[in-house]
Amino acid sequence: MKKHDNLIAGQWVSHGNYQENRNPSDISDVIGLYSYGDAAAVDDAVAAAREALPAWAAATPQARHDVLEKTGRTLAERAEEIGRLLSREEGKTLAEGIGETMRAAQVFKFFAGEALRQAGELTPSVRPEIDVEITREPVGVVGLITPWNFPIAIPAWKTAPALAYGNCVVLKPADLTPGCAHVIAEILQESGCPDGVFNLVMGRGSTVGEAIVTHPGVDAVSFTGSAATGQHIAETCGRLRKKVQLEMGGKNPMVVLDDADLPTAVSGCLNGTFFSTGQRCTASSRLIVTEGIHDAFVEELAKQMLALKVGDALDPATQIGPVVDGKQLQSNLDYVELARQEAHEVIGGERLSLGKQGFYQAPALFLGTSNDMRINREEIFGPCGSIIKASGYEEALAVANDTEFGLSAGICTTSLKAARDFRRRAEAGMVMVNLPTAGVDYHVPFGGRKASSFGPREQGRYAAEFYTTVKTSYVFAG
């Protein structure tokens, strides 16, 4: 069984302990053994990053561009191979795995371009004979902590801007899905990334993640994961005066109005609620449907949901892969049981036995629910959607906004007036009209409001707000 070590100061380093990386489609399939680091490994990685920082911060835009562009090109060239690895370790369908790998490639290529497009401002002072220059500089050493549900895209969209703007990185991927992050480390090294600029330390969040967050040599922390962990990181970084960026949970609404095109609405909700096994923070978990279209919508959505093929992620016919692991599956099943107590009716949701020892669950639809139920307040993070009936647009909008989260919100309607009003009044960082709530572009800001996000946005040119610090310089020219 191949062992995969941590990358520190350009060297592959073993820390003695290894964790099996198993395929949730078939847990007898061991993908490999991945090193488990500890606080001492983080110390070494941060020291390497700090040593490499002055030279990388001073590197030319062309030097940074070349590393990022080659990394993106290699990811694209190896997309099928890496996508298969992603599907084996996370459980996404093969098409989704390849698609996510291509997205990671696009992210690296985009920020390769951004490395060349960095600019400042030159403005006259309000005082005579003084020039004012406003520039951006790297924050320093950045700790990146990423989740299991997008094991290559999220490490890419945190790492690429960090390097483009001249920072050095210590990355801790989710311990359930270390394989894709390890591939990024390999490709960055092969692409000429200088030793110590990018460091990979795999391991538990409670040890490696905590060590990154509390380390005095880490200047900023970007985290994607649970709201509870994000709250802890925010409090810790605030106390230590570190810059922090958090992407956390969602309980995203999709409003379906009476005038919606039924096939468009059903297709968008089917995708947003159930694809990727519902394991997306942008998934549509609350389907708020007005009275006139309610019955026809529920009938058609339930019909298409029950026809979805659940199976091995590598089977080309599979539409819904397995849940990522046994712990997450049990959490999903517990919520299905709760729904049987709270909702009027539950369709699907049972554990499936498909001839392989995997973590398979049928998608579930909860009917006759109200927004005050636990199943509509708490993030389930599985292939489960609730139907909430609303009398009309104003009630639907109020229900959509009645949540502690505010990541993504959607509406299905043919009314330009309703769509325009919803875009303005929806309390979410991203709004979709006649599209699934899940599914975003890589060149524009990603993030939410309320308990979903904290700090500057991710992705696109807005990434500079987190990965750089602003300097204002005054020069007397008299």
N, C-alpha and C positions, 0 to 999 in steps of 0.2 A: 504494500500500500504506500503510495507516494506521500511524502511529508512536505508540507508547505510552511516555510518559515516567515518570520517578520522581516521587514526591510528597514534597516536602521543605518544611517550614514553610508548608504550605497552597498551595504553588505546584508546577505541573508543570514539571520541570526535565530538560532533555536533557543527557546527558554525552557526546555525540558518537558513541558506538558503539551499534549496534543489532544484535540477534540475531533471526533468523527463528524464529518459532514455527510448527512444522509438525505436520500431522495424521498420527499414526502409522497410521491406517487408509488414508491416501492421501497420501504424502509430497509429491505435487505441489500439495497444498492448503496454502498458506501463510496462516495465521490472521492474522498481523500481525507488525510489527517492534517489539521491546521493548528499551527502553534498557538498556545495560549500565553500571552504576555502577562506582565504584572506591573506594579508601580515602578519597579527598577527599570523595566523595559521602557516605560514612559520617560523616566529620567534620562536614559540614554538617547531616546529619540528627540526629546526637546533640546538636549545639549547639541546634538548633531544639527538640528534645525537652526539653533541660534548661531552656531559656528558658520553655517552656510548663508545666513541671512544677508550680511553686508554685500557679498559679491552678487547674489541673486537680485537684491533690491537695486543694485547699480547696473545690472545687466542691460544690454540694449533691448529695445522693443523687438528687434529682429531675432535676437537669441531666444527670447521667450516665445515668440511666434513660432519659431521652427520646432521647438519641443512640443508645443501644443498641437500644431498642425500635423506633425508626424504621428502623434498619439491618436488623433482623430482619424487619420487615414488608415492606420493599422487596425483600429477598432472596426472600421467599416469593412476592410478587407477580410477580417476574421469574424464577421458578424454571425454567420451561420454556426460556426464552431462555438463561439462565446455564448450565443443565444441558446444553444443546446445545453451548455453548462448551467446557464441561468435557469432554464426550465427544470433541469434536474435538481438544483438545490433549493429553488423557491416554489416551484409548482405552477408557474405560469405556463400557458400553452406555448408550444414551440413558436408559433407565429408571433405571440406577444413577446417571447424571449428575444427573438431576432429583432423585432421592432424596437424593443427597449435598448438593445445594443446599438442599433443605428442611431437612436436618439442620443446616446452617450457620445457617439462619434460626432454628431452634429454639434453638440454642446462644446466639445473640445475645439472643433473647427471655428465655431463662432467666436470663442474667446481668444483663439489665435489671432483673429482679425482685430478683436478689441485691444490686444496687446499693442497693435500698431496704431490704434486710433485714440490713444490717451492724449488728452489735451487739458490745458488750463485756461485761465482768463487773465488778460492784462487790462486794467481799468485805471482811469485817472483818479487821483485822490481828490478829496474836497479841499485839500491844502495845495498851495502852488508848489511846482517843481518837485513833486513827489509822485513816483509810480507805484502802483499796487499790483502785485502778481499773486494769483490764487492758483495753487497747484495741489495735486493729490499725491500722497505717498503711501507705501504699503503700511498696513497696521503692524506687521511683524510676524511672529509665529502664531499660526492659527490652528486650533484643535477642531477637527471635524468628526462628528459622531453621527453615524447614518443608520437607517432602519433596514429591516429585512425585506420589505415589500417591493422596493425598487432597488435591487442590490447593485446595479451598475449605473443607472441613470442618476440617482441622488449623489453617490460618491463623485460622479462626473460633474454634476452641476454645482457642487461645492469646491472640488479640487481645481477645476479649470479656471474659474475667476480668481481664486486665491493665488495661483501661480502666475496668471496673466498680469496681475497688478503688483507682482514682486514680493509676495509673501512666501514663507516656508510653511510646510504642512506636516501635522501629525494626524493621520487618519485612523479612526477606530470603526471598522464596519460592524454590523450586527453579528453576533456570534452564531446565529442560525444560518447566515448566508455569507461566509467570508470569501468564497471562491472567486466571485466577480471582482471584488476589491483587490484581491491578490493578482488577478490578471491585469488590472489597471496599473498596479505597482510594477509588474514585469514590463509592460509596454512603455511606461514612462522612462524606466531605466534604459530600455533598448533605444528609446527615442532621444537619448542624450541629456536627460534631466540630471543636473549635477548632484553629486553625493550630498545627502543631507537636506536637499531642498524638499523632497517628498519622502515621508517616512510612514510606514504601515505597522501598526501594533494591533494585532487581533486579540480578542479575549472578552471577558465579562464586562458589562457596563458598570457593575458595582465595584470593580477593581480598576480596569484600564480607563473606563470612561470617567470615573470619579477622579482618578489621578490626573487626567488631562484637564478637567475642569478646575481643580484646585492647584495645579502646578504654577508656581510663580513665574516660570519662564514662558508661559502661554499667554499671549496678549489678547486673544479673542477666541470665542467658542461659537461654532455653528452646529445646531442640533436639530435633528428631525426624529420624532418619536412620540411617546405618550405625553398627555397633558400633565400627569403627575410628575414624571421625570423632568419635563420642561420647567415646571414650577420650581422644583428643587434647583435646577441649573440656574434659573433666573435669580433666585435668592442668593445662591453662592457667588455668581459672577457679580451681582450688585455689591455684595460685601467686599469682594476682592477688587472691585473697580475694573472688571474686564468688560470689553465690548461683547455683546451677546446677540445671537440671532436664533429664534426658535420657530419651528414649524411643528404643530401638534395635531390635535384631533379635528374631527368634523362630524356634523350631524346634518348633512346637506339636504335642503329641500328641493324638490322638483314640482312646480305648480303646473297643473294641466287644466286649462280653461275649457269651457263648453265649446268655444269656437276653434279649438285646436284641430289640426289635421291628425286623425286617429292613427294612421300608420306611422307618421313621424313621431308622435308622442310615445307610442308603444315601443318603437325601435330605440328611441333615446333613453327611455326608462329601463328597458331590458339591458342595454349596454351599461348605463351608468350604475345600475343597482347590482348586477350579477357578474359581469365580466371581470376578469382578474380575480375571480372567486370573492368579489366584494372587498378585497383587501387593498383598498385605496382610500386615502384620507379624503378624497374628493368624490367618493361614491355617493349615489343618490339613495339615502336610507329612508327618507320621508317623502312619500308621493302624495301630494296634496291635490285632490281632484274635485272639481266642482260638480254639483248635483246632476246637471244635464248630460254630462258625458260619462259620469262615474261608472254606471253598470256596464256599458259597452267597453269602456277602457279596461276595467277589472277582468271582464271575461276574456278579452283578447290577450292581455298581458299574462294572465294565468295560463292560458293555452300555450303561448309561446315559451313561457318559463318552463313548463313541464316537458316541453319538447327539446330543451337544451341537453346536449350530451355531456355528461360528467365522466371524466376518465383520466387515464395516464396523460401527463402533460406532453409527452413526446408522440402520442398518437395523433396523426393529422386530423382525425375526425373529432377530436375532443374540442369542446367549446368552453367548458369549465374544468379547470384542473383541481388538484387537491387543496385543502387547507394546509398552511405551511408546516404545522406540527400538531402533536396530540394535545398540547396545552391550549392552543388556539381553538382547535376543534371542540374541545370540551366546553370552552367559554361560549362558543357559538351555540352548541346544543343546550346549554343552560339558558341562554336567551330564548331559544325556541320553546323550551319548557315554560319559561316565564310568559311568553306570548300566548301559550295555550290557556294561561290563567287570566291574562289581561285582555286579549283581543277577542273579537266575536268568532273568528275562524282562522285557522292556520292551514295553509296549503304547502305541502312539501316540508323541507327542513330536516329530514331524518338522516342518520348516518347510513352510508351505503357500503356494501361489501361487493367489490368488483373483481374478485379473483386474485387481487394483489393486496398485500398488507400495506395499505396506504390510508391517508387521512381524508376520506371522501365524504362530502356532504351534499345532499340535494339542495338546490336553492329554495328559499322559503319566502312566502308572501303572507303577511299578516293583514287580515281584513277587519274592518269595523273598529279601528283604533282611534284614540284621541291623543292629542299632543301632550297631555299631562302624564301619560303612561311611561314607565321606566324604559320600555322598548323604544320610545320616541325621545327620550332625554339623554340616554347613554349611548356612546359609540359602541356598536357591536363588532365591526370590522370583519364581517363575514358576508356570505351571499344571502342577505336577508333584507327585505324591504317592507315597509308599513304603508298601508293605504289610510289616508285621513280624508274624510269627506268634508267639503266646505260649501257654504251656501252661495258664495260668489267670490269675485276677485278680491275685495277688501278683506274678507275673512281669510282667504287663502294667503294673502300677503302677511297678515298679522300672525298667522300660524307659522309661516316660513321664517319670520324674524324672531319668533318666540323660542329661542335656544341660546345656550351659553356660547355656542360656537358661531363662527362666521367665515368659513373658508370659501365655499362655492355655493351658488344658488342658481336654479334654472327655472325657465318658464316655457311652456309650449302653448302657443297662441298664434292666430293669424291676424290679430289686432295690433296694428302699429302703435296705437295709443297705449294699450296695456303693456306691450313690450317696452316702450319708452319709459313708462311710469315705473315698471318693475326694475329696470336697469338703474333708475335713480334712487329708488326707495329700499331696494333689497340690502340688508345689512350684511354684506359679504364682500370679501376681497376680489372675488371673480364672479361674473354673472354670465350665464349662457342663455341664449334665446334659440329655441328649437334645436338644441344640441344637448348631448349628455353633460352632466355636471363634471364628469371625469373626462380628461383629455385636454391638454394644454400645449401651447407652442413654447419652444425653448428660447426664443429671442425677445420675450416680453416678460414683465414682472409676474412672479408667482407668490401668493401669500394671502392671508386673510385678516380678520378682525377678531375682537373679543378673545376667547380662550383658544382660538385656532393658531394664532401667530403672535410673535412679539419681536420687535426690532425691524431693521430694514428688510425690504423684499429680496427674494432670491431671483436669479436668472435675468437674462437680458442686460441692458446697460445699467439697470438699477442695482445690479450686484455691486457696483463700485461703491455704493453708499456704505456697505458693510466692510468690504475688503480694503478700503483705503481710508486714510485720514486727511483732512483738509489743512493746508498750511497757507497762511496769508503773509506775504512778504512786502515790506515797504522799503523803497529806495529813494533817498534824496538825490536829485539830479542837478541841484543848483551849483 
